[in-house]
Amino acid sequence: MSKKKKPLLTDEFLDELANEINQLYGTPDEQNDEKKNEEKEN
């Protein structure tokens, strides 16, 4: 008789967290574009 465990973090919470991180640091695509631009300049 195993009970289903509730996850510690909900999908909604993780989505909000990802959105906040992306707002602060940019999305991974934006970061990659910036790195490519820096490499072209050098």
FENTAWO-V622699 format. One record per residue. RES is the residue in one letter. PSI is psi in degrees with one decimal (* if undefined). OMEGA is omega in whole degrees, 0 to 359 (999 if undefined). NEAR is the number of other ideal C-beta (glycine too) atoms within 8 Angstrom. Layout:
BEGIN
res,psi,omega,near
RES,PSI,OMEGA,NEAR
RES,PSI,OMEGA,NEAR
END
This chain:
BEGIN
res,psi,omega,near
M,78.8,180,2
S,137.6,176,3
K,147.4,175,4
K,129.6,179,4
K,140.7,176,4
K,139.6,178,4
P,148.6,179,5
L,-38.9,181,3
L,130.4,180,5
T,160.9,177,6
D,-39.0,180,5
E,-43.1,179,6
F,-44.4,181,8
L,-36.9,177,9
D,-44.5,178,8
E,-41.9,179,8
L,-44.6,178,8
A,-40.9,178,8
N,-43.4,180,8
E,-41.7,179,8
I,-42.2,179,8
N,-36.6,178,9
Q,-37.8,182,6
L,-43.0,189,5
Y,-2.6,183,6
G,157.5,179,7
T,160.3,178,6
P,-36.7,179,6
D,-43.0,179,6
E,-41.3,180,8
Q,-41.9,179,10
N,-38.9,179,8
D,-40.8,179,8
E,-41.8,180,9
K,-41.1,179,8
K,-41.1,179,8
N,-40.0,179,8
E,-40.2,180,8
E,-37.4,179,7
K,-36.5,181,6
E,-30.3,182,5
N,*,999,4
END
